[in-house]
Structure formats: C-alpha cells, structure tokens
Amino acid sequence: MNDKDIYKLILAEHNRQSHNLQMIPSENHASADVFKALGSILTDKYSEGYPGQRYYGGCEVVDKVENLARDRAKALFGVSHANVQPYSGSPANSEVYMALLDPGDTIMGLALSFGGHLTHGHKVSASGIFYRSVQYETGSDGYLDYDVIAKMAQKEKPKILVVGATAYPRIFDWQRLRVIVDSVGAWMLADVSHIAGLIVAGEHPSPVGIADVVMTTTHKTLRGPRGAMILCSGKPSTPLKKVERIKENLPTLIDRAVFPGMQGGPHNHQTAAIAVALREAAQPDFKIYARQIVSNAKKLALELKARGFELVTGGTDNHLLLVDLTNIGVSGKEAEDALNKVGITVNKNTVPFDPRGPFDPSGIRLGTPAVTSRGLKEDDMTTVAEWILQAIKGRADNKKLDLLSNEVKKFALRFPLPSDQKV
Ligand SMILES: *Cc1c(COP(=O)(O)O)cnc(C)c1O
C-alpha cells in the first residue's frame, strides 16, 4: 500500500484487535471473504435504483450481486421481501419511519437509558426531532414490563411501536407485543440488529411473521460488513404508481423510502459482502457458533456472579450482559478504563434507573460474539471473569494492570482473528 500513513494505522488496529479481547456486544470479526468483497472493484460502480430498474448503464453485474444478496436474505430469514441497500442501521430505521409515518406522527420505543437505540425516538436523533416520540422503560428488575407498554400504547396511540435494544440481555416476547400493537392499530418494527445472528440460528425467537417490518444491521451477531437490511412481506415492489400505506404495499413503501427517499447509489461492495455473510450464516457451523455465543455469555454471567458482580435481570438469555457495578463501588467509566488498560474492550453503560447519568453511568456492557468468533469457549470465560475482577480491583495499581495486560495479550494471541486464520 502506497499510503504509508494509513497502512501503519491499519496495522496498528490489526495489532490492537489481535492483542485484545473485544467484548463490546455490537462488535464482531468478519471473515476474510467478507473483507475481500468489501475491498473489491464493486465499490467503483454507480447503480441508483433496484435490479432491473437502474438509472445508470452497465449494471448487469451489480444487478446479479444485489439479487443474490436479496435472495439469500429472504431464504435465511423466511421473508418475501428484502431491501439490502441501507448504508447502516440508523439510516435504515429512518427509512422505515419515512415509509410508514408522516412528520409529527408518534413513535414509541425503548428509552436509550434503558437499553434502547438512539434511533428509537431519542430526542437528539432524527427519530426524536422529526417525529413525536414517547419512550417506555423497563421495570426495576431490568425486564420489559409488557403491561406498562400496553398502558402507554393505549394512552399515547403511537403510529409505530419499535421493539429492539442495544443493551437488553433477555428474550423479546414478539407475540405479546403484537397484541399491544393490534390493540391500538399501530405498525410494529422489530429492530433485531443485535440478535439477528441468534435468530437465524434458532437461538432467539424470530419476529418474522409477527412484526410488520424487521430491520437488522449486518455487522453485529450476523458477522458481515457494516450495513443493514429491511425485511418484510407483501406484494412485489411496484415502481411509480401511488401506493397506500397498507400491509401488502410494504415492499414498495420500504423500497421507495430507501431510494430515492433517503439514499443515493447503493454501496455495491457492501452489498456483495452482505451476500457473503448471509451465505456463511446459512452454513451448519453458524448454528454451532450462535449456540456457543449464548453458552459463553451464560457462563460468563455465572462466573462474574460467583465473583460478587451483580447483573441486570440476574443473567442473560442472549449474547450480552449488563453489569451493575454499584455494589463494587466503581463507576462504569472507571471499569471501562481499567479493562481497556488490560486489553479487555467493553463499554460503560447505564443500568435501569441509573442514578449516575449517561456520561459516567453505573454499569458496563459485555458481549461474547467477537471472542466466540475467535474460538473462546466456556472454560475461557472463567479466565476472563477472573481478569475482569482483578483489573477492576487493581485499577489504581499500574504495575498490576501491566502484568494483567501481558497475560491477556499472550492469551489473545492464541486465538487469531478469523480473517487471519487459514481456511
Ligand atoms: C447498532 C444498532 C442500530 C444502528 O446501527 P448503525 O449501523 O450503528 O447505524 C440500530 N438499532 C439497534 C438496536 C442497534 O443495535
């Protein structure tokens, strides 16, 4: 690579990832094939529109790429329509709102400080600026309280109920939420960004057939490139004609909101990489991977509890855990810093009804998707839990942190990144 400045930084990031354990639950390690598609010549091609209906010539090859990605998404999730063009999860959610709502309509989503995403109606995001937003919270036990959600829906009459989270360690009861949505005649958006990989592997119930629209990012448990997909059912997308906002028109409404509503030219290299990831996620070993993610998370939860840590909801059903550090006497930020020094990358996070606020919250969020991609198993979670305890206890002792950091590095190097593993 001629650009030595960027080359050095890429190497530095490669070293950082190899030497550390990535335990941010929204991160993962994509395969060498995903990287190859991302770094391919497909990035050069403009192709506004959809396969067979483009505003540019020379799209015969990228049409095939996009159709392959769409077909694989439909088969894997069991939907009749897939839009694979969203640049990422946040624009994808805006596109769903644009498809189904008018500005000023009411969005109801889980509050950010209770594990929701910014794009679920938080006031500083487009979803909270262009729409009227009402936000539900979890119960004090950290679980969604479906009765509270039902009451709020009755009172606020949202046009759309958004269900999904970035920091929720339990299963979503899609059917229960559908009953609430139907009682007020709203749309239901399932944002499964974090758990899509678990869903396709059968490790978490699927909202397909229950929610009206399913949105997922492609770079979290699904282990693809950064990107997103919007999935739904209905009549095939029809260009030009005016369409009513009814269920059978969802494919057309979504496709128009993505392009020309919000976006321009599709990122064809990204679409190809999504297709690669979808093929990988359809292989039998992906099921084993997803099961291991959950086993590792459950084991890590047990080992942390055995060391005196308190978990929001007392444990996990999925890939992540939320640790409430109040009883340990350390803040989320202090813990994040200490863990970063020893090479365990996590992020600070609010816990339900957090008295400390978002900039220095009471908790940390830990996830197993990335370390499981490197091959860590249940026994390794015991080692990791002990390091977490030692790092937090020794946070003022730089010598101890240095020693721990060496141990973590030696350990991490035994588990090469998937993109470096021989296939
Ligand atoms: C990650 C995430 C998003 C946004 O994805 P970006 O690609 O970061 O824009 C949206 N919703 C949920 C629930 C997420 O976890």
The ligand as an SDF file (V2000), in Angstrom:
LIG
                    3D

 15 15  0  0  0  0  0  0  0  0999 V2000
  -26.4880   -0.8820   16.1130 C   0  0  0  0  0  0  0  0  0  0  0  0
  -27.9220   -0.5820   16.1630 C   0  0  0  0  0  0  0  0  0  0  0  0
  -28.5130    0.3350   15.2790 C   0  0  0  0  0  0  0  0  0  0  0  0
  -27.7530    1.2560   14.3710 C   0  0  0  0  0  0  0  0  0  0  0  0
  -26.8190    0.7310   13.5670 O   0  0  0  0  0  0  0  0  0  0  0  0
  -25.6350    1.6270   12.9520 P   0  0  0  0  0  0  0  0  0  0  0  0
  -25.1310    0.7390   11.8760 O   0  0  0  0  0  0  0  0  0  0  0  0
  -24.6770    1.8860   14.0540 O   0  0  0  0  0  0  0  0  0  0  0  0
  -26.2370    2.8930   12.4150 O   0  0  0  0  0  0  0  0  0  0  0  0
  -29.8870    0.4780   15.3340 C   0  0  0  0  0  0  0  0  0  0  0  0
  -30.6330   -0.2240   16.2090 N   0  0  0  0  0  0  0  0  0  0  0  0
  -30.0920   -1.0970   17.0880 C   0  0  0  0  0  0  0  0  0  0  0  0
  -30.9670   -1.8390   18.0390 C   0  0  0  0  0  0  0  0  0  0  0  0
  -28.7150   -1.2930   17.1000 C   0  0  0  0  0  0  0  0  0  0  0  0
  -28.1890   -2.1490   17.9900 O   0  0  0  0  0  0  0  0  0  0  0  0
  1  2  1  0
  2  3  1  0
  2 14  2  0
  3  4  1  0
  3 10  2  0
  4  5  1  0
  5  6  1  0
  6  7  2  0
  6  8  1  0
  6  9  1  0
 10 11  1  0
 11 12  2  0
 12 13  1  0
 12 14  1  0
 14 15  1  0
M  END
$$$$
